[in-house]
Amino acid sequence: MLLDLALGNDEVIARQAADVLKTQVFLYEADTNRLAEAFNNGSLIAKEIIESYAKAEFLPSYLKLMKK
């Protein structure tokens, strides 16, 4: 659902969904395939999400969860 919103046409909602996705530790293969396709089609949001994962920007939120 979040990926649908992030790759959707509403820029404000897409940005908000992308920000949440960047904190997710795991994405299914189907989701990463959709991100790759969107990236290859010029989606800046997809590019941001992929770059965020490459930098492991999700790690602080993951570590915070592990401390609980």
N, CA, C and O atoms as CSV, one atom per row, in Angstrom:
chain,resi,resn,atom,element,x,y,z
A,1,MET,N,N,0.812,-1.189,0.000
A,1,MET,CA,C,0.000,0.000,0.000
A,1,MET,C,C,0.866,1.267,0.000
A,1,MET,O,O,0.617,2.197,-0.767
A,2,LEU,N,N,1.879,1.291,0.866
A,2,LEU,CA,C,2.748,2.471,0.905
A,2,LEU,C,C,3.464,2.685,-0.419
A,2,LEU,O,O,3.630,3.818,-0.872
A,3,LEU,N,N,3.879,1.602,-1.026
A,3,LEU,CA,C,4.564,1.731,-2.304
A,3,LEU,C,C,3.623,2.258,-3.378
A,3,LEU,O,O,4.031,3.045,-4.232
A,4,ASP,N,N,2.367,1.827,-3.338
A,4,ASP,CA,C,1.372,2.365,-4.276
A,4,ASP,C,C,1.259,3.876,-4.112
A,4,ASP,O,O,1.197,4.618,-5.093
A,5,LEU,N,N,1.232,4.318,-2.863
A,5,LEU,CA,C,1.121,5.756,-2.593
A,5,LEU,C,C,2.393,6.493,-3.015
A,5,LEU,O,O,2.332,7.579,-3.592
A,6,ALA,N,N,3.545,5.888,-2.718
A,6,ALA,CA,C,4.817,6.532,-3.052
A,6,ALA,C,C,5.009,6.677,-4.558
A,6,ALA,O,O,5.632,7.632,-5.021
A,7,LEU,N,N,4.478,5.738,-5.312
A,7,LEU,CA,C,4.634,5.781,-6.760
A,7,LEU,C,C,3.417,6.376,-7.458
A,7,LEU,O,O,3.314,6.356,-8.684
A,8,GLY,N,N,2.500,6.904,-6.655
A,8,GLY,CA,C,1.284,7.491,-7.210
A,8,GLY,C,C,1.493,8.889,-7.757
A,8,GLY,O,O,2.613,9.399,-7.803
A,9,ASN,N,N,0.399,9.494,-8.169
A,9,ASN,CA,C,0.443,10.794,-8.839
A,9,ASN,C,C,0.368,11.999,-7.908
A,9,ASN,O,O,0.701,13.112,-8.313
A,10,ASP,N,N,-0.061,11.792,-6.673
A,10,ASP,CA,C,-0.178,12.899,-5.719
A,10,ASP,C,C,1.189,13.122,-5.065
A,10,ASP,O,O,1.635,12.313,-4.250
A,11,GLU,N,N,1.840,14.215,-5.427
A,11,GLU,CA,C,3.211,14.490,-4.984
A,11,GLU,C,C,3.339,14.566,-3.464
A,11,GLU,O,O,4.310,14.057,-2.904
A,12,VAL,N,N,2.382,15.189,-2.795
A,12,VAL,CA,C,2.448,15.334,-1.337
A,12,VAL,C,C,2.342,13.972,-0.668
A,12,VAL,O,O,3.138,13.648,0.213
A,13,ILE,N,N,1.371,13.182,-1.079
A,13,ILE,CA,C,1.192,11.848,-0.502
A,13,ILE,C,C,2.372,10.961,-0.870
A,13,ILE,O,O,2.840,10.186,-0.036
A,14,ALA,N,N,2.862,11.059,-2.097
A,14,ALA,CA,C,4.006,10.252,-2.530
A,14,ALA,C,C,5.227,10.537,-1.657
A,14,ALA,O,O,5.934,9.613,-1.255
A,15,ARG,N,N,5.469,11.781,-1.372
A,15,ARG,CA,C,6.619,12.166,-0.542
A,15,ARG,C,C,6.466,11.622,0.876
A,15,ARG,O,O,7.426,11.112,1.454
A,16,GLN,N,N,5.259,11.729,1.436
A,16,GLN,CA,C,5.022,11.216,2.784
A,16,GLN,C,C,5.195,9.698,2.832
A,16,GLN,O,O,5.809,9.173,3.761
A,17,ALA,N,N,4.663,9.003,1.850
A,17,ALA,CA,C,4.793,7.551,1.800
A,17,ALA,C,C,6.256,7.146,1.632
A,17,ALA,O,O,6.708,6.183,2.251
A,18,ALA,N,N,6.990,7.868,0.808
A,18,ALA,CA,C,8.412,7.577,0.610
A,18,ALA,C,C,9.181,7.747,1.911
A,18,ALA,O,O,10.064,6.946,2.220
A,19,ASP,N,N,8.856,8.775,2.667
A,19,ASP,CA,C,9.539,8.998,3.942
A,19,ASP,C,C,9.308,7.830,4.898
A,19,ASP,O,O,10.219,7.442,5.629
A,20,VAL,N,N,8.120,7.276,4.899
A,20,VAL,CA,C,7.833,6.115,5.746
A,20,VAL,C,C,8.566,4.885,5.211
A,20,VAL,O,O,9.156,4.131,5.984
A,21,LEU,N,N,8.531,4.681,3.908
A,21,LEU,CA,C,9.211,3.533,3.318
A,21,LEU,C,C,10.701,3.529,3.632
A,21,LEU,O,O,11.300,2.466,3.793
A,22,LYS,N,N,11.289,4.689,3.719
A,22,LYS,CA,C,12.719,4.785,4.000
A,22,LYS,C,C,13.071,4.279,5.395
A,22,LYS,O,O,14.241,4.032,5.685
A,23,THR,N,N,12.077,4.123,6.257
A,23,THR,CA,C,12.324,3.618,7.611
A,23,THR,C,C,12.042,2.125,7.717
A,23,THR,O,O,12.294,1.529,8.764
A,24,GLN,N,N,11.530,1.513,6.666
A,24,GLN,CA,C,11.176,0.097,6.695
A,24,GLN,C,C,12.428,-0.756,6.514
A,24,GLN,O,O,13.248,-0.500,5.632
A,25,VAL,N,N,12.559,-1.762,7.353
A,25,VAL,CA,C,13.737,-2.619,7.322
A,25,VAL,C,C,13.690,-3.585,6.146
A,25,VAL,O,O,14.732,-3.926,5.587
A,26,PHE,N,N,12.512,-4.024,5.767
A,26,PHE,CA,C,12.391,-5.076,4.767
A,26,PHE,C,C,11.394,-4.690,3.690
A,26,PHE,O,O,10.313,-4.175,3.979
A,27,LEU,N,N,11.767,-4.942,2.459
A,27,LEU,CA,C,10.848,-4.824,1.329
A,27,LEU,C,C,10.820,-6.161,0.607
A,27,LEU,O,O,11.855,-6.807,0.445
A,28,TYR,N,N,9.652,-6.571,0.181
A,28,TYR,CA,C,9.526,-7.813,-0.586
A,28,TYR,C,C,10.161,-7.641,-1.960
A,28,TYR,O,O,10.309,-6.525,-2.458
A,29,GLU,N,N,10.531,-8.762,-2.559
A,29,GLU,CA,C,11.150,-8.737,-3.879
A,29,GLU,C,C,10.245,-8.059,-4.905
A,29,GLU,O,O,10.723,-7.316,-5.762
A,30,ALA,N,N,8.953,-8.311,-4.820
A,30,ALA,CA,C,8.016,-7.669,-5.749
A,30,ALA,C,C,8.065,-6.150,-5.603
A,30,ALA,O,O,7.949,-5.424,-6.591
A,31,ASP,N,N,8.239,-5.667,-4.362
A,31,ASP,CA,C,8.334,-4.222,-4.128
A,31,ASP,C,C,9.625,-3.656,-4.707
A,31,ASP,O,O,9.617,-2.590,-5.324
A,32,THR,N,N,10.726,-4.362,-4.512
A,32,THR,CA,C,11.988,-3.857,-5.061
A,32,THR,C,C,11.960,-3.890,-6.581
A,32,THR,O,O,12.555,-3.032,-7.233
A,33,ASN,N,N,11.273,-4.873,-7.150
A,33,ASN,CA,C,11.125,-4.911,-8.608
A,33,ASN,C,C,10.321,-3.715,-9.106
A,33,ASN,O,O,10.655,-3.119,-10.130
A,34,ARG,N,N,9.259,-3.367,-8.380
A,34,ARG,CA,C,8.453,-2.200,-8.758
A,34,ARG,C,C,9.256,-0.918,-8.631
A,34,ARG,O,O,9.144,-0.022,-9.468
A,35,LEU,N,N,10.069,-0.830,-7.578
A,35,LEU,CA,C,10.932,0.348,-7.419
A,35,LEU,C,C,11.924,0.450,-8.565
A,35,LEU,O,O,12.148,1.535,-9.103
A,36,ALA,N,N,12.516,-0.671,-8.939
A,36,ALA,CA,C,13.474,-0.667,-10.041
A,36,ALA,C,C,12.803,-0.237,-11.336
A,36,ALA,O,O,13.360,0.553,-12.097
A,37,GLU,N,N,11.618,-0.751,-11.582
A,37,GLU,CA,C,10.894,-0.373,-12.802
A,37,GLU,C,C,10.562,1.115,-12.805
A,37,GLU,O,O,10.729,1.795,-13.817
A,38,ALA,N,N,10.089,1.618,-11.654
A,38,ALA,CA,C,9.759,3.041,-11.559
A,38,ALA,C,C,11.017,3.892,-11.733
A,38,ALA,O,O,10.983,4.922,-12.405
A,39,PHE,N,N,12.120,3.463,-11.130
A,39,PHE,CA,C,13.391,4.170,-11.283
A,39,PHE,C,C,13.800,4.218,-12.753
A,39,PHE,O,O,14.195,5.265,-13.265
A,40,ASN,N,N,13.701,3.074,-13.422
A,40,ASN,CA,C,14.068,3.001,-14.841
A,40,ASN,C,C,13.156,3.851,-15.718
A,40,ASN,O,O,13.526,4.229,-16.830
A,41,ASN,N,N,11.969,4.146,-15.215
A,41,ASN,CA,C,11.034,5.011,-15.941
A,41,ASN,C,C,11.152,6.477,-15.515
A,41,ASN,O,O,10.338,7.312,-15.911
A,42,GLY,N,N,12.172,6.782,-14.704
A,42,GLY,CA,C,12.446,8.173,-14.356
A,42,GLY,C,C,11.828,8.692,-13.069
A,42,GLY,O,O,11.812,9.904,-12.854
A,43,SER,N,N,11.324,7.826,-12.213
A,43,SER,CA,C,10.698,8.274,-10.960
A,43,SER,C,C,11.757,8.754,-9.972
A,43,SER,O,O,12.631,7.991,-9.561
A,44,LEU,N,N,11.665,10.021,-9.599
A,44,LEU,CA,C,12.592,10.577,-8.609
A,44,LEU,C,C,12.322,10.008,-7.219
A,44,LEU,O,O,13.249,9.810,-6.434
A,45,ILE,N,N,11.056,9.748,-6.918
A,45,ILE,CA,C,10.708,9.164,-5.619
A,45,ILE,C,C,11.343,7.781,-5.498
A,45,ILE,O,O,11.932,7.458,-4.466
A,46,ALA,N,N,11.227,6.966,-6.540
A,46,ALA,CA,C,11.838,5.632,-6.523
A,46,ALA,C,C,13.346,5.745,-6.338
A,46,ALA,O,O,13.945,4.966,-5.597
A,47,LYS,N,N,13.954,6.708,-7.005
A,47,LYS,CA,C,15.399,6.928,-6.874
A,47,LYS,C,C,15.758,7.253,-5.430
A,47,LYS,O,O,16.728,6.716,-4.896
A,48,GLU,N,N,14.985,8.124,-4.799
A,48,GLU,CA,C,15.246,8.498,-3.402
A,48,GLU,C,C,15.126,7.299,-2.470
A,48,GLU,O,O,15.948,7.126,-1.569
A,49,ILE,N,N,14.114,6.475,-2.679
A,49,ILE,CA,C,13.914,5.301,-1.824
A,49,ILE,C,C,15.072,4.322,-2.007
A,49,ILE,O,O,15.604,3.803,-1.026
A,50,ILE,N,N,15.461,4.069,-3.242
A,50,ILE,CA,C,16.566,3.151,-3.520
A,50,ILE,C,C,17.862,3.675,-2.909
A,50,ILE,O,O,18.611,2.912,-2.299
A,51,GLU,N,N,18.128,4.948,-3.063
A,51,GLU,CA,C,19.342,5.532,-2.484
A,51,GLU,C,C,19.318,5.451,-0.961
A,51,GLU,O,O,20.347,5.211,-0.329
A,52,SER,N,N,18.148,5.652,-0.381
A,52,SER,CA,C,18.009,5.568,1.063
A,52,SER,C,C,18.339,4.155,1.554
A,52,SER,O,O,19.032,3.986,2.558
A,53,TYR,N,N,17.842,3.156,0.847
A,53,TYR,CA,C,18.150,1.774,1.218
A,53,TYR,C,C,19.633,1.478,1.029
A,53,TYR,O,O,20.236,0.790,1.853
A,54,ALA,N,N,20.215,1.981,-0.025
A,54,ALA,CA,C,21.636,1.758,-0.267
A,54,ALA,C,C,22.492,2.339,0.859
A,54,ALA,O,O,23.561,1.813,1.169
A,55,LYS,N,N,22.021,3.410,1.458
A,55,LYS,CA,C,22.731,4.054,2.565
A,55,LYS,C,C,22.319,3.486,3.918
A,55,LYS,O,O,22.842,3.908,4.950
A,56,ALA,N,N,21.388,2.534,3.925
A,56,ALA,CA,C,20.863,1.915,5.156
A,56,ALA,C,C,20.300,2.962,6.112
A,56,ALA,O,O,20.512,2.883,7.322
A,57,GLU,N,N,19.593,3.931,5.571
A,57,GLU,CA,C,19.004,4.981,6.401
A,57,GLU,C,C,17.909,4.452,7.324
A,57,GLU,O,O,17.493,5.148,8.250
A,58,PHE,N,N,17.441,3.230,7.080
A,58,PHE,CA,C,16.447,2.604,7.935
A,58,PHE,C,C,17.060,2.140,9.255
A,58,PHE,O,O,16.332,1.881,10.213
A,59,LEU,N,N,18.378,2.034,9.318
A,59,LEU,CA,C,19.047,1.440,10.462
A,59,LEU,C,C,18.711,2.096,11.803
A,59,LEU,O,O,18.464,1.368,12.764
A,60,PRO,N,N,18.688,3.421,11.926
A,60,PRO,CA,C,18.348,4.007,13.227
A,60,PRO,C,C,16.967,3.579,13.740
A,60,PRO,O,O,16.811,3.307,14.931
A,61,SER,N,N,15.984,3.517,12.873
A,61,SER,CA,C,14.653,3.104,13.339
A,61,SER,C,C,14.657,1.630,13.718
A,61,SER,O,O,13.972,1.234,14.661
A,62,TYR,N,N,15.415,0.816,13.000
A,62,TYR,CA,C,15.533,-0.607,13.318
A,62,TYR,C,C,16.196,-0.789,14.682
A,62,TYR,O,O,15.714,-1.558,15.513
A,63,LEU,N,N,17.286,-0.091,14.907
A,63,LEU,CA,C,17.995,-0.214,16.184
A,63,LEU,C,C,17.141,0.261,17.343
A,63,LEU,O,O,17.205,-0.298,18.438
A,64,LYS,N,N,16.347,1.283,17.107
A,64,LYS,CA,C,15.447,1.776,18.147
A,64,LYS,C,C,14.436,0.699,18.534
A,64,LYS,O,O,14.134,0.517,19.714
A,65,LEU,N,N,13.920,-0.007,17.545
A,65,LEU,CA,C,12.975,-1.098,17.804
A,65,LEU,C,C,13.644,-2.234,18.566
A,65,LEU,O,O,13.025,-2.839,19.441
A,66,MET,N,N,14.875,-2.525,18.251
A,66,MET,CA,C,15.583,-3.644,18.875
A,66,MET,C,C,15.870,-3.382,20.343
A,66,MET,O,O,16.039,-4.328,21.112
A,67,LYS,N,N,15.929,-2.118,20.749
A,67,LYS,CA,C,16.191,-1.775,22.154
A,67,LYS,C,C,14.967,-1.983,23.022
A,67,LYS,O,O,15.088,-2.043,24.246
A,68,LYS,N,N,13.799,-2.094,22.426
A,68,LYS,CA,C,12.567,-2.246,23.216
A,68,LYS,C,C,12.412,-3.653,23.716
A,68,LYS,O,O,11.435,-3.961,24.398
